[in-house]
């Protein structure tokens, strides 16, 4: 009774694995500074939205997993305070990763695959406005050779952009085009922080922020949160008219030394995509890609690693260039991709999340709609 | 119940500052000690590449790698970006280029600053640069003050084996870190702190389980729903449990021994903590009725003192321990 969707989909996923789907997604209306709200106050509405949307109460969730980083707001163990928002007492089964929520979602997915949970709530949040984000992010770097130099995040991204330009992989005009396309796409995204952009040619008249990058190449500083609900098999079909099935997911990492890596490429993204089944023989190209490329130049690297062509719409939400709540921006990519599938706008979508400087660590998830008799939705 | 007035949210500067003391592995120790002695060491990776800066483990195979080599103090820029507005802690105060430099004899590149007084137009990938050493060197990456242009010399240095042995090797580094934040406590705690400044204690009631949280954090941790309804509690309360403090806290002007207690304010669904005074420490007991004592201009109670009422019955506060 669980195999209907399994055999009616194209079958790119691993045989014998449980079907797990994204059944709900919510995000905040992202802002530069959510001054008036504590982290849990910022988070509560999105938690309520995914729970109320599926009719579940917090007590009915088998597993809860969150992603956040204490350094962002400078508040030690802030995730324990955020747990107030999910009703964690009496004790629930929960876990936390000091990473983007996409990795929390990976942990929840594995938990469901093991059979220990039918449903999982995943959330993440970031209040970057409390600190100086480029300075805060230096603290994630190699503490012996790199962190003592305090290199800010736009400068490191600019080293990667320069390497791409030198290699002939892109130029400043293409990067401005990526910025303009992303922020214009965000005009259809009510949650975006930045929407609308002057044309690429106009953007190029601006001064450099970190040559070769200009302000438009850089993501905004954002406060925001997101939540995703996962469910297995028939539970997912009960909770969602059109579940977005996770047909594969994997995450990989490149060496931490920036000077060890070829910054124009992302072997870890390619490997994660391969293991997630993105390149499965016979599989159609994804209709949509939601890429966690905070800097314009990183989209160039990811398109190549994920082999995305003309058939794939990249970041229809505007991506992290339109809103970049650190620690939630990767989870939002999965949520946005899943939402396209659930709305029937995409049959196959790929979501990507990143962590660390210059795309050091990368996660790839492939999401698919039910095929066969479910086509067109409208059952349930 | 009080309606929630629109209030200005409190904020305060918050500085998080910490020196991390980190020990070094043998390869890192040799590299950083070498910098102190103006010698740059790399390590041979499993595939024969020379890694500079060197790592303890192979970046591909994760094998332990220990074969050290000396490389040149000049090298080639492999990529760069221009930093027009240097930040606190960065290597140079005036605008500079961030560079990845492949030192002569190395196969990987090192991140550092390039002093380029002639500006970004003078910087390009492939340019030749050399190390400018710091006057004061201690065995740290900052022993390299920065790089500087060295004309068009072709690379000549080849990696030569090196024992990595130096007199008085550095075995650790102290990594200073300071981050500046603006702390904002959010709506619930702002309301609580503002009321407290007016000598009133405001809790918030959960709409589902009806418990009153003091201090409130905006959500009920049992029900996972917002707590919007403000409820004034106290000012009197009951000592639910306590301890006698015999160790004088640094910078705290309170004579020991003194009593620190959990106090359930009347109407509150959980106890908060505070100091008990106005009674000998050995006479404080569970059930003691207390009230807050405010000091001139204080934004919170200085301590709590006995009210003189009869002790509360255990049954009335046993759920609030």
Interface residues (C-beta under 8 A of the other chain):
Chain A: X35 X36 X37 X38 X39 X40 X41 X44 X47 X48 X58 X71 X73 X74 X75 X81 X83 X84 X85 X86 X87 X88 X89 X90 X129 X130 X131 X132 X134 X135 X136 X139 X143 X144 X145 X146 X147 X148 X149 X150 X151 X152 X155 X156 X158 X159 X160 X161 X162 X163 X166 X208 X210 X211 X212 X213 X255 X256 X257 X258 X259 X260 X263
Chain B: X9 X11 X14 X16 X20 X22 X24 X28 X32 X51 X52 X53 X55 X59 X60 X78 X79 X80 X81 X82 X83 X84 X87 X88 X89 X90 X91 X98 X100 X101 X102 X108 X109 X110 X111 X112 X113 X120 X125 X140 X141 X142 X173 X175 X177 X179 X180 X181 X182 X183 X184 X185 X186 X187 X188 X189 X190 X217 X218 X219 X220 X221 X222 X223 X224 X225 X226
